[in-house]
Amino acid sequence: MRIVKRYRNNETLRRSFNALAEETFGLSFENWYQMGFWGGDYEPYSVVTGGRVVANVSLNRTDMVINGQRRRLYQLGTVMTAKEYRRRGYIRAIMEQIEKDTADADGVYLFANDSVLDFYPKFGFTPEKEYVYSKILSQTGPCRMERISMDVPENREKLRRAILESTFPAACYMTGNPGLIFFYAAQFLRECVYYNGALDTWAIGEWDGGELLLHNVFSSRDILLEDVLKSFGSGVKKVSLGFAPADTAGFDCREYKEADTTFFVKGEAFADFARNRLRIPSLSHA
């Protein structure tokens, strides 16, 4: 058995990795790679046999600022094994290697399918809670958020710079990894990116009738979340946040539980995570 990593620029192995991802999850990382967003922060650890990727766990560097303190975090994801190679201990072997490679971490986390809840505690992971914040809105005025096409390379570059330069306050936010955000913003949510010139602020949000799921806000200006919400206009009647806000006043807070998914953590970075009613930002999932 051979565990291979750092191979994203190897076309043969990358295509094999994508083939297994398509077979397992119905998704491919190729477009993300071709746009230049698959960098060193996303590192597959793959068992390769006969030139084929047959099992994988990906390691994602997702450093977070949690209540003002930067934490070195890693997320595990894209856990998959080809059907004919299952029950051979490949994922366990990969996990043991990753455990060695993340010894410097303040925390490691993952989102596991409920069918494997007994597996991850063997590596020191424990289930943890997340919380979601929402608010009923009563506001007036037109929408002043302009939808920005992510099919235009120049627009993607503007958003990338905004992500890196953003100082928008949140209780828990990812820093230094725009590539993971673009996994969503340049693909599944490419029609959900907005910009307000007066505020010089970007936002990524999904509409559903009068409800807005606001995934993230990026701004280098000293702005308030309230001003960002107002800029969406009277059409928004309710907002739910994909992040834990710095100021929770006026928001309802409830435990968040995604279907068939358990949030597992280990490390000191998560010691007060649930007590502080935080969540991993929705665009930081891999």
ABEGO torsion letter per residue (X at the ends): XBBBBGAAABAAAAAAAAAAAAAAAGBBAAAAAAAGABBAABBBBBBBBGGBBABBBBBBBBBBBBGGBBBBBBBBBGBBBBAAABGAGAAAAAAAAAAAAAAABABBBBBBBAAAAAAAAAAGBBBBBBBBBBBBBBBBEBBABBBBBAABAAAAAAAAAAAAABABBBABBBBGBAAAAAAAAABAAAAABBBBAAAGBBBBBBBBEABBBBABBBBABBBBAAAAAAAAEAABABBBBABBBABABGBBBBBBBBBGBBBBBBEAAAAAAAAAGBBBBAAABX
